[in-house]
C-alpha cells in the first residue's frame, strides 16, 4: 500500500481527540524540518563564503 494512502486510512479511523494531538505533532515536525532546511542553507552559504575567502588568501 502506498505510504500516504496507509497514513490516510489510519487518520480516518482516529477519534477526534487523537486528531488534535496528531495535528499538533505534525506541526512540530513541519517546523523542525523547515528549521533544518534553513540551517543547511545557511551552512552552505557560510562554507561557500569561506571557500572564496580561502581562495583569495591563497593567491
N, CA, C and O atoms as a Tripos MOL2 file, in Angstrom:
@<TRIPOS>MOLECULE
protein
  236   235    59     0     0
PROTEIN
NO_CHARGES

@<TRIPOS>ATOM
      1 N           0.8500   -1.1910    0.0000 N.3       1 UNK1
      2 CA          0.0000    0.0000    0.0000 C.3       1 UNK1
      3 C           0.8860    1.2420    0.0000 C.2       1 UNK1
      4 O           1.9130    1.2820    0.6780 O.2       1 UNK1
      5 N           0.4930    2.2260   -0.7450 N.am      2 UNK2
      6 CA          1.2430    3.4750   -0.7910 C.3       2 UNK2
      7 C           1.2450    4.1150    0.5960 C.2       2 UNK2
      8 O           0.2630    4.0410    1.3350 O.2       2 UNK2
      9 N           2.3600    4.7390    0.9270 N.am      3 UNK3
     10 CA          2.5460    5.3000    2.2650 C.3       3 UNK3
     11 C           1.4590    6.3120    2.6180 C.2       3 UNK3
     12 O           0.8610    6.2230    3.6900 O.2       3 UNK3
     13 N           1.1970    7.2650    1.7400 N.am      4 UNK4
     14 CA          0.1820    8.2810    2.0400 C.3       4 UNK4
     15 C          -1.2060    7.6680    2.1930 C.2       4 UNK4
     16 O          -1.9880    8.1010    3.0390 O.2       4 UNK4
     17 N          -1.5100    6.6700    1.3850 N.am      5 UNK5
     18 CA         -2.8140    6.0110    1.4850 C.3       5 UNK5
     19 C          -2.9380    5.2880    2.8130 C.2       5 UNK5
     20 O          -4.0000    5.3030    3.4340 O.2       5 UNK5
     21 N          -1.8630    4.6590    3.2480 N.am      6 UNK6
     22 CA         -1.8870    3.9600    4.5360 C.3       6 UNK6
     23 C          -2.0580    4.9500    5.6830 C.2       6 UNK6
     24 O          -2.8170    4.7010    6.6190 O.2       6 UNK6
     25 N          -1.3510    6.0680    5.6040 N.am      7 UNK7
     26 CA         -1.4760    7.1000    6.6450 C.3       7 UNK7
     27 C          -2.9020    7.6500    6.6600 C.2       7 UNK7
     28 O          -3.4960    7.8190    7.7250 O.2       7 UNK7
     29 N          -3.4420    7.9250    5.4860 N.am      8 UNK8
     30 CA         -4.8140    8.4410    5.3770 C.3       8 UNK8
     31 C          -5.8130    7.4690    5.9890 C.2       8 UNK8
     32 O          -6.7370    7.8810    6.6890 O.2       8 UNK8
     33 N          -5.6290    6.1970    5.7280 N.am      9 UNK9
     34 CA         -6.5260    5.1870    6.2830 C.3       9 UNK9
     35 C          -6.4860    5.1910    7.8080 C.2       9 UNK9
     36 O          -7.5260    5.1090    8.4600 O.2       9 UNK9
     37 N          -5.3110    5.2840    8.3600 N.am     10 UNK10
     38 CA         -5.1680    5.3120    9.8200 C.3      10 UNK10
     39 C          -5.7920    6.5750   10.3930 C.2      10 UNK10
     40 O          -6.5230    6.5200   11.3820 O.2      10 UNK10
     41 N          -5.5010    7.7220    9.7650 N.am     11 UNK11
     42 CA         -6.0380    9.0010   10.2470 C.3      11 UNK11
     43 C          -7.5630    8.9910   10.2010 C.2      11 UNK11
     44 O          -8.2150    9.4940   11.1150 O.2      11 UNK11
     45 N          -8.1230    8.4280    9.1570 N.am     12 UNK12
     46 CA         -9.5870    8.3780    9.0330 C.3      12 UNK12
     47 C         -10.2440    7.5660   10.1440 C.2      12 UNK12
     48 O         -11.4270    7.7540   10.4250 O.2      12 UNK12
     49 N          -9.5030    6.6770   10.7720 N.am     13 UNK13
     50 CA        -10.0520    5.8410   11.8310 C.3      13 UNK13
     51 C          -9.7680    6.3640   13.2380 C.2      13 UNK13
     52 O         -10.2050    5.7600   14.2180 O.2      13 UNK13
     53 N          -9.0560    7.4580   13.3490 N.am     14 UNK14
     54 CA         -8.7210    8.0040   14.6650 C.3      14 UNK14
     55 C          -9.8790    8.8220   15.2340 C.2      14 UNK14
     56 O         -10.6120    9.4680   14.4850 O.2      14 UNK14
     57 N         -10.0460    8.7940   16.5700 N.am     15 UNK15
     58 CA        -11.0510    9.6620   17.2020 C.3      15 UNK15
     59 C         -10.5820   11.1220   17.1690 C.2      15 UNK15
     60 O          -9.3910   11.3940   17.0190 O.2      15 UNK15
     61 N         -11.5160   12.0450   17.3080 N.am     16 UNK16
     62 CA        -11.1930   13.4750   17.2220 C.3      16 UNK16
     63 C         -10.1010   13.9100   18.1950 C.2      16 UNK16
     64 O          -9.2530   14.7360   17.8550 O.2      16 UNK16
     65 N         -10.1240   13.3540   19.4040 N.am     17 UNK17
     66 CA         -9.1130   13.7430   20.4050 C.3      17 UNK17
     67 C          -7.7110   13.3980   19.8940 C.2      17 UNK17
     68 O          -6.7730   14.1760   20.0650 O.2      17 UNK17
     69 N          -7.5810   12.2530   19.2810 N.am     18 UNK18
     70 CA         -6.2820   11.8320   18.7600 C.3      18 UNK18
     71 C          -5.8750   12.6920   17.5720 C.2      18 UNK18
     72 O          -4.6880   12.9380   17.3590 O.2      18 UNK18
     73 N          -6.8480   13.1460   16.8010 N.am     19 UNK19
     74 CA         -6.5410   14.0020   15.6490 C.3      19 UNK19
     75 C          -5.9260   15.3210   16.0890 C.2      19 UNK19
     76 O          -5.0150   15.8410   15.4450 O.2      19 UNK19
     77 N          -6.4330   15.8550   17.1940 N.am     20 UNK20
     78 CA         -5.8690   17.1030   17.7200 C.3      20 UNK20
     79 C          -4.4020   16.9060   18.1080 C.2      20 UNK20
     80 O          -3.5540   17.7390   17.7880 O.2      20 UNK20
     81 N          -4.1110   15.8130   18.7910 N.am     21 UNK21
     82 CA         -2.7350   15.5210   19.1780 C.3      21 UNK21
     83 C          -1.8630   15.2790   17.9590 C.2      21 UNK21
     84 O          -0.7200   15.7330   17.9070 O.2      21 UNK21
     85 N          -2.3980   14.5660   16.9830 N.am     22 UNK22
     86 CA         -1.6500   14.2820   15.7660 C.3      22 UNK22
     87 C          -1.3330   15.5720   15.0190 C.2      22 UNK22
     88 O          -0.2120   15.7510   14.5420 O.2      22 UNK22
     89 N          -2.3000   16.4670   14.9120 N.am     23 UNK23
     90 CA         -2.0900   17.7370   14.2350 C.3      23 UNK23
     91 C          -0.9980   18.5480   14.9280 C.2      23 UNK23
     92 O          -0.1370   19.1220   14.2610 O.2      23 UNK23
     93 N          -1.0250   18.6010   16.2370 N.am     24 UNK24
     94 CA         -0.0020   19.3300   16.9860 C.3      24 UNK24
     95 C           1.3790   18.7250   16.7280 C.2      24 UNK24
     96 O           2.3540   19.4500   16.5310 O.2      24 UNK24
     97 N           1.4520   17.4140   16.7300 N.am     25 UNK25
     98 CA          2.7170   16.7300   16.4700 C.3      25 UNK25
     99 C           3.2230   17.0260   15.0590 C.2      25 UNK25
    100 O           4.4000   17.3300   14.8700 O.2      25 UNK25
    101 N           2.3350   16.9370   14.0750 N.am     26 UNK26
    102 CA          2.7370   17.1840   12.6860 C.3      26 UNK26
    103 C           3.2130   18.6190   12.4830 C.2      26 UNK26
    104 O           4.1380   18.8590   11.7060 O.2      26 UNK26
    105 N           2.5970   19.5660   13.1660 N.am     27 UNK27
    106 CA          3.0450   20.9610   13.0790 C.3      27 UNK27
    107 C           4.4490   21.1120   13.6430 C.2      27 UNK27
    108 O           5.2600   21.8610   13.0990 O.2      27 UNK27
    109 N           4.7430   20.4020   14.7370 N.am     28 UNK28
    110 CA          6.0900   20.4420   15.3120 C.3      28 UNK28
    111 C           7.1070   19.8550   14.3420 C.2      28 UNK28
    112 O           8.1880   20.4160   14.1640 O.2      28 UNK28
    113 N           6.7740   18.7460   13.7210 N.am     29 UNK29
    114 CA          7.6670   18.1100   12.7510 C.3      29 UNK29
    115 C           7.9050   19.0410   11.5710 C.2      29 UNK29
    116 O           9.0350   19.1870   11.1050 O.2      29 UNK29
    117 N           6.8480   19.6650   11.0950 N.am     30 UNK30
    118 CA          6.9550   20.5880    9.9710 C.3      30 UNK30
    119 C           7.8790   21.7600   10.3150 C.2      30 UNK30
    120 O           8.7000   22.1710    9.4950 O.2      30 UNK30
    121 N           7.7400   22.2900   11.5240 N.am     31 UNK31
    122 CA          8.5590   23.4170   11.9650 C.3      31 UNK31
    123 C          10.0280   23.0050   12.0510 C.2      31 UNK31
    124 O          10.9090   23.7390   11.6020 O.2      31 UNK31
    125 N          10.2920   21.8240   12.6310 N.am     32 UNK32
    126 CA         11.6760   21.3460   12.7460 C.3      32 UNK32
    127 C          12.2900   21.1280   11.3680 C.2      32 UNK32
    128 O          13.4610   21.4400   11.1490 O.2      32 UNK32
    129 N          11.5090   20.5980   10.4510 N.am     33 UNK33
    130 CA         12.0030   20.3440    9.0990 C.3      33 UNK33
    131 C          12.3630   21.6610    8.4150 C.2      33 UNK33
    132 O          13.3990   21.7590    7.7580 O.2      33 UNK33
    133 N          11.5190   22.6610    8.5680 N.am     34 UNK34
    134 CA         11.7930   23.9720    7.9810 C.3      34 UNK34
    135 C          13.0530   24.5840    8.5960 C.2      34 UNK34
    136 O          13.8700   25.1670    7.8830 O.2      34 UNK34
    137 N          13.2130   24.4560    9.9080 N.am     35 UNK35
    138 CA         14.3900   24.9900   10.5880 C.3      35 UNK35
    139 C          15.6570   24.2820   10.1250 C.2      35 UNK35
    140 O          16.6880   24.9250    9.9240 O.2      35 UNK35
    141 N          15.5890   22.9650    9.9540 N.am     36 UNK36
    142 CA         16.7520   22.2100    9.4810 C.3      36 UNK36
    143 C          17.1360   22.6310    8.0730 C.2      36 UNK36
    144 O          18.3200   22.7620    7.7610 O.2      36 UNK36
    145 N          16.1460   22.8410    7.2270 N.am     37 UNK37
    146 CA         16.4120   23.2740    5.8510 C.3      37 UNK37
    147 C          17.0710   24.6420    5.8430 C.2      37 UNK37
    148 O          18.0070   24.8840    5.0820 O.2      37 UNK37
    149 N          16.5760   25.5400    6.6950 N.am     38 UNK38
    150 CA         17.1530   26.8840    6.7800 C.3      38 UNK38
    151 C          18.5880   26.8150    7.2800 C.2      38 UNK38
    152 O          19.4640   27.4980    6.7510 O.2      38 UNK38
    153 N          18.8340   25.9940    8.2970 N.am     39 UNK39
    154 CA         20.1960   25.8540    8.8190 C.3      39 UNK39
    155 C          21.1320   25.2720    7.7740 C.2      39 UNK39
    156 O          22.2730   25.7180    7.6500 O.2      39 UNK39
    157 N          20.6720   24.2930    7.0280 N.am     40 UNK40
    158 CA         21.5000   23.6860    5.9820 C.3      40 UNK40
    159 C          21.8460   24.7150    4.9180 C.2      40 UNK40
    160 O          22.9810   24.7560    4.4440 O.2      40 UNK40
    161 N          20.8890   25.5410    4.5390 N.am     41 UNK41
    162 CA         21.1370   26.5860    3.5430 C.3      41 UNK41
    163 C          22.1280   27.6160    4.0860 C.2      41 UNK41
    164 O          23.0190   28.0660    3.3660 O.2      41 UNK41
    165 N          21.9700   27.9870    5.3530 N.am     42 UNK42
    166 CA         22.8970   28.9360    5.9740 C.3      42 UNK42
    167 C          24.3140   28.3710    6.0180 C.2      42 UNK42
    168 O          25.2780   29.0780    5.7240 O.2      42 UNK42
    169 N          24.4360   27.1010    6.3830 N.am     43 UNK43
    170 CA         25.7510   26.4680    6.4420 C.3      43 UNK43
    171 C          26.3900   26.4130    5.0590 C.2      43 UNK43
    172 O          27.5860   26.6660    4.9130 O.2      43 UNK43
    173 N          25.6090   26.0900    4.0640 N.am     44 UNK44
    174 CA         26.1190   26.0390    2.6940 C.3      44 UNK44
    175 C          26.6380   27.4090    2.2680 C.2      44 UNK44
    176 O          27.6910   27.5130    1.6390 O.2      44 UNK44
    177 N          25.8980   28.4530    2.6120 N.am     45 UNK45
    178 CA         26.3170   29.8200    2.2780 C.3      45 UNK45
    179 C          27.6230   30.1820    2.9910 C.2      45 UNK45
    180 O          28.5270   30.7580    2.3860 O.2      45 UNK45
    181 N          27.7140   29.8440    4.2620 N.am     46 UNK46
    182 CA         28.9370   30.1320    5.0370 C.3      46 UNK46
    183 C          30.1320   29.4010    4.4390 C.2      46 UNK46
    184 O          31.2050   29.9860    4.2870 O.2      46 UNK46
    185 N          29.9550   28.1380    4.1030 N.am     47 UNK47
    186 CA         31.0550   27.3620    3.5290 C.3      47 UNK47
    187 C          31.4810   27.9260    2.1770 C.2      47 UNK47
    188 O          32.6720   27.9580    1.8660 O.2      47 UNK47
    189 N          30.5290   28.3650    1.3850 N.am     48 UNK48
    190 CA         30.8550   28.9690    0.0850 C.3      48 UNK48
    191 C          31.6290   30.2670    0.2900 C.2      48 UNK48
    192 O          32.6010   30.5240   -0.4210 O.2      48 UNK48
    193 N          31.2170   31.0780    1.2390 N.am     49 UNK49
    194 CA         31.9180   32.3300    1.5200 C.3      49 UNK49
    195 C          33.3230   32.0520    2.0490 C.2      49 UNK49
    196 O          34.2690   32.7410    1.6690 O.2      49 UNK49
    197 N          33.4720   31.0630    2.9110 N.am     50 UNK50
    198 CA         34.7830   30.7040    3.4410 C.3      50 UNK50
    199 C          35.6980   30.2070    2.3250 C.2      50 UNK50
    200 O          36.8870   30.5220    2.3080 O.2      50 UNK50
    201 N          35.1500   29.4410    1.4040 N.am     51 UNK51
    202 CA         35.9430   28.9320    0.2870 C.3      51 UNK51
    203 C          36.4620   30.0890   -0.5600 C.2      51 UNK51
    204 O          37.6270   30.0950   -0.9590 O.2      51 UNK51
    205 N          35.5960   31.0710   -0.8370 N.am     52 UNK52
    206 CA         36.0140   32.2390   -1.6070 C.3      52 UNK52
    207 C          37.1250   32.9860   -0.8790 C.2      52 UNK52
    208 O          38.1060   33.3980   -1.4980 O.2      52 UNK52
    209 N          36.9800   33.1610    0.4050 N.am     53 UNK53
    210 CA         37.9870   33.8500    1.1940 C.3      53 UNK53
    211 C          39.3010   33.0830    1.2000 C.2      53 UNK53
    212 O          40.3650   33.6780    1.0320 O.2      53 UNK53
    213 N          39.2400   31.7880    1.3890 N.am     54 UNK54
    214 CA         40.4470   30.9810    1.3910 C.3      54 UNK54
    215 C          41.1380   30.9990    0.0260 C.2      54 UNK54
    216 O          42.3670   31.0150   -0.0490 O.2      54 UNK54
    217 N          40.3600   30.9960   -1.0370 N.am     55 UNK55
    218 CA         40.9320   31.1000   -2.3850 C.3      55 UNK55
    219 C          41.6580   32.4300   -2.5690 C.2      55 UNK55
    220 O          42.7530   32.4630   -3.1290 O.2      55 UNK55
    221 N          41.0600   33.5200   -2.1050 N.am     56 UNK56
    222 CA         41.6870   34.8300   -2.2200 C.3      56 UNK56
    223 C          42.9660   34.9030   -1.3940 C.2      56 UNK56
    224 O          43.9610   35.4710   -1.8430 O.2      56 UNK56
    225 N          42.9480   34.3400   -0.2060 N.am     57 UNK57
    226 CA         44.1160   34.3770    0.6770 C.3      57 UNK57
    227 C          45.2610   33.5310    0.1400 C.2      57 UNK57
    228 O          46.4270   33.8390    0.3870 O.2      57 UNK57
    229 N          44.9420   32.4670   -0.5930 N.am     58 UNK58
    230 CA         45.9780   31.5870   -1.1040 C.3      58 UNK58
    231 C          46.6810   32.1520   -2.3240 C.2      58 UNK58
    232 O          47.7050   31.6180   -2.7490 O.2      58 UNK58
    233 N          46.1540   33.2100   -2.8870 N.am     59 UNK59
    234 CA         46.7600   33.8050   -4.0920 C.3      59 UNK59
    235 C          47.7050   34.9140   -3.7720 C.2      59 UNK59
    236 O          48.2890   35.5080   -4.6780 O.2      59 UNK59
@<TRIPOS>BOND
     1     1     2 1
     2     2     3 1
     3     3     4 2
     4     3     5 am
     5     5     6 1
     6     6     7 1
     7     7     8 2
     8     7     9 am
     9     9    10 1
    10    10    11 1
    11    11    12 2
    12    11    13 am
    13    13    14 1
    14    14    15 1
    15    15    16 2
    16    15    17 am
    17    17    18 1
    18    18    19 1
    19    19    20 2
    20    19    21 am
    21    21    22 1
    22    22    23 1
    23    23    24 2
    24    23    25 am
    25    25    26 1
    26    26    27 1
    27    27    28 2
    28    27    29 am
    29    29    30 1
    30    30    31 1
    31    31    32 2
    32    31    33 am
    33    33    34 1
    34    34    35 1
    35    35    36 2
    36    35    37 am
    37    37    38 1
    38    38    39 1
    39    39    40 2
    40    39    41 am
    41    41    42 1
    42    42    43 1
    43    43    44 2
    44    43    45 am
    45    45    46 1
    46    46    47 1
    47    47    48 2
    48    47    49 am
    49    49    50 1
    50    50    51 1
    51    51    52 2
    52    51    53 am
    53    53    54 1
    54    54    55 1
    55    55    56 2
    56    55    57 am
    57    57    58 1
    58    58    59 1
    59    59    60 2
    60    59    61 am
    61    61    62 1
    62    62    63 1
    63    63    64 2
    64    63    65 am
    65    65    66 1
    66    66    67 1
    67    67    68 2
    68    67    69 am
    69    69    70 1
    70    70    71 1
    71    71    72 2
    72    71    73 am
    73    73    74 1
    74    74    75 1
    75    75    76 2
    76    75    77 am
    77    77    78 1
    78    78    79 1
    79    79    80 2
    80    79    81 am
    81    81    82 1
    82    82    83 1
    83    83    84 2
    84    83    85 am
    85    85    86 1
    86    86    87 1
    87    87    88 2
    88    87    89 am
    89    89    90 1
    90    90    91 1
    91    91    92 2
    92    91    93 am
    93    93    94 1
    94    94    95 1
    95    95    96 2
    96    95    97 am
    97    97    98 1
    98    98    99 1
    99    99   100 2
   100    99   101 am
   101   101   102 1
   102   102   103 1
   103   103   104 2
   104   103   105 am
   105   105   106 1
   106   106   107 1
   107   107   108 2
   108   107   109 am
   109   109   110 1
   110   110   111 1
   111   111   112 2
   112   111   113 am
   113   113   114 1
   114   114   115 1
   115   115   116 2
   116   115   117 am
   117   117   118 1
   118   118   119 1
   119   119   120 2
   120   119   121 am
   121   121   122 1
   122   122   123 1
   123   123   124 2
   124   123   125 am
   125   125   126 1
   126   126   127 1
   127   127   128 2
   128   127   129 am
   129   129   130 1
   130   130   131 1
   131   131   132 2
   132   131   133 am
   133   133   134 1
   134   134   135 1
   135   135   136 2
   136   135   137 am
   137   137   138 1
   138   138   139 1
   139   139   140 2
   140   139   141 am
   141   141   142 1
   142   142   143 1
   143   143   144 2
   144   143   145 am
   145   145   146 1
   146   146   147 1
   147   147   148 2
   148   147   149 am
   149   149   150 1
   150   150   151 1
   151   151   152 2
   152   151   153 am
   153   153   154 1
   154   154   155 1
   155   155   156 2
   156   155   157 am
   157   157   158 1
   158   158   159 1
   159   159   160 2
   160   159   161 am
   161   161   162 1
   162   162   163 1
   163   163   164 2
   164   163   165 am
   165   165   166 1
   166   166   167 1
   167   167   168 2
   168   167   169 am
   169   169   170 1
   170   170   171 1
   171   171   172 2
   172   171   173 am
   173   173   174 1
   174   174   175 1
   175   175   176 2
   176   175   177 am
   177   177   178 1
   178   178   179 1
   179   179   180 2
   180   179   181 am
   181   181   182 1
   182   182   183 1
   183   183   184 2
   184   183   185 am
   185   185   186 1
   186   186   187 1
   187   187   188 2
   188   187   189 am
   189   189   190 1
   190   190   191 1
   191   191   192 2
   192   191   193 am
   193   193   194 1
   194   194   195 1
   195   195   196 2
   196   195   197 am
   197   197   198 1
   198   198   199 1
   199   199   200 2
   200   199   201 am
   201   201   202 1
   202   202   203 1
   203   203   204 2
   204   203   205 am
   205   205   206 1
   206   206   207 1
   207   207   208 2
   208   207   209 am
   209   209   210 1
   210   210   211 1
   211   211   212 2
   212   211   213 am
   213   213   214 1
   214   214   215 1
   215   215   216 2
   216   215   217 am
   217   217   218 1
   218   218   219 1
   219   219   220 2
   220   219   221 am
   221   221   222 1
   222   222   223 1
   223   223   224 2
   224   223   225 am
   225   225   226 1
   226   226   227 1
   227   227   228 2
   228   227   229 am
   229   229   230 1
   230   230   231 1
   231   231   232 2
   232   231   233 am
   233   233   234 1
   234   234   235 1
   235   235   236 2
@<TRIPOS>SUBSTRUCTURE
     1 UNK1         2 RESIDUE 1 A UNK
     2 UNK2         6 RESIDUE 1 A UNK
     3 UNK3        10 RESIDUE 1 A UNK
     4 UNK4        14 RESIDUE 1 A UNK
     5 UNK5        18 RESIDUE 1 A UNK
     6 UNK6        22 RESIDUE 1 A UNK
     7 UNK7        26 RESIDUE 1 A UNK
     8 UNK8        30 RESIDUE 1 A UNK
     9 UNK9        34 RESIDUE 1 A UNK
    10 UNK10       38 RESIDUE 1 A UNK
    11 UNK11       42 RESIDUE 1 A UNK
    12 UNK12       46 RESIDUE 1 A UNK
    13 UNK13       50 RESIDUE 1 A UNK
    14 UNK14       54 RESIDUE 1 A UNK
    15 UNK15       58 RESIDUE 1 A UNK
    16 UNK16       62 RESIDUE 1 A UNK
    17 UNK17       66 RESIDUE 1 A UNK
    18 UNK18       70 RESIDUE 1 A UNK
    19 UNK19       74 RESIDUE 1 A UNK
    20 UNK20       78 RESIDUE 1 A UNK
    21 UNK21       82 RESIDUE 1 A UNK
    22 UNK22       86 RESIDUE 1 A UNK
    23 UNK23       90 RESIDUE 1 A UNK
    24 UNK24       94 RESIDUE 1 A UNK
    25 UNK25       98 RESIDUE 1 A UNK
    26 UNK26      102 RESIDUE 1 A UNK
    27 UNK27      106 RESIDUE 1 A UNK
    28 UNK28      110 RESIDUE 1 A UNK
    29 UNK29      114 RESIDUE 1 A UNK
    30 UNK30      118 RESIDUE 1 A UNK
    31 UNK31      122 RESIDUE 1 A UNK
    32 UNK32      126 RESIDUE 1 A UNK
    33 UNK33      130 RESIDUE 1 A UNK
    34 UNK34      134 RESIDUE 1 A UNK
    35 UNK35      138 RESIDUE 1 A UNK
    36 UNK36      142 RESIDUE 1 A UNK
    37 UNK37      146 RESIDUE 1 A UNK
    38 UNK38      150 RESIDUE 1 A UNK
    39 UNK39      154 RESIDUE 1 A UNK
    40 UNK40      158 RESIDUE 1 A UNK
    41 UNK41      162 RESIDUE 1 A UNK
    42 UNK42      166 RESIDUE 1 A UNK
    43 UNK43      170 RESIDUE 1 A UNK
    44 UNK44      174 RESIDUE 1 A UNK
    45 UNK45      178 RESIDUE 1 A UNK
    46 UNK46      182 RESIDUE 1 A UNK
    47 UNK47      186 RESIDUE 1 A UNK
    48 UNK48      190 RESIDUE 1 A UNK
    49 UNK49      194 RESIDUE 1 A UNK
    50 UNK50      198 RESIDUE 1 A UNK
    51 UNK51      202 RESIDUE 1 A UNK
    52 UNK52      206 RESIDUE 1 A UNK
    53 UNK53      210 RESIDUE 1 A UNK
    54 UNK54      214 RESIDUE 1 A UNK
    55 UNK55      218 RESIDUE 1 A UNK
    56 UNK56      222 RESIDUE 1 A UNK
    57 UNK57      226 RESIDUE 1 A UNK
    58 UNK58      230 RESIDUE 1 A UNK
    59 UNK59      234 RESIDUE 1 A UNK
